Amino acid sequence: MSWQNVALSWFLRRRMKGKGQGEIDVAEARALADRMWAPRRAPRDWRIRAVPARAASEGQVGTVAAEWIEPAAAELTPTLSRTVLYLHGGAYLFCSPRTHRPITCALARHGLARVLAPEYRLAPEHPAPAALDDALAAYRGLLADGIAPTTIVVAGDSAGGGLTLALLLALRDAGDPLPAAGVLFSPWTDLAVTGATIDSHADSDVLFDGRGVRAAARLYLAGMPGTDWRASPLYGDFTGLPPLLIQASDSEVLLDDARRVVDKARAAGVEVAFHQWRGVPHAWQIFAGFLPEARVALHQAGDFIRRHARTPV
């Protein structure tokens, strides 16, 4: 365990643990997220390009607002054959593509891919399944733009990791072409909140305990059953899903949300690479600017993306 992780965990426990437990002040949580993860610039030789929402019309698929991480030299963009659709975390309540640039920029560099991060709608203004509807629109927008599904990897952290899995289920059920693979960082997959680690890891998790997880689930579900796979993909059928990479911390309350997906996916014949990290915070990949464990994890994800997203013939 790095000294940076020790220092970061101390800081998060002191500043973040207990916030958002019980009833959540969404406005305060959004302001805190924006302060904690201020928008960063793109890496050298890359650029961040905003994309406005596109309404559906005849012969066109509607999309949501998003941002691209892509080469700064426009003429180099066609040379990247891979695309990552990244769905940010934030309990479906806060955060944005801007707060998650430490992850999306790293995946662009390590995965040698363009990254599209959609600005999906947030609860409580837009409860379930709004986020899934927007993720579907973003993916179908990529296909409508001529991007081959075999070159796409869908990825996400925390709520975005659960949303990634729900998107794969929705695409399969709808008969859409599936992407090459999925990447899940500390995924939140069970909004019924039944995992054993929700309570057993309440002290070791430096960010959350069960009260906060349950409060966030209530706001996103807004009456939808917690076992509905559209919000809780753990309860879906995993048959026929593409390969998955799942990373989770052994100290986080959502560990069982990842482990149960691993077990169920493997039982369904899905190829799963599961990496359980020791003592790092939930969704530690977002701290890539400071935390060496985050940089290693993102390198692993980049390798996985390069192996699975194929160059179109």
Beta strands, then each sheet from edge to edge (+ up, - down):
strand 1: 46-51
strand 2: 66-71
strand 3: 82-87
strand 4: 113-118
strand 5: 152-157
strand 6: 181-185
strand 7: 244-249
strand 8: 272-277
sheet 1: 1+ 2- 4+ 3+ 5+ 6+ 7+ 8+
end
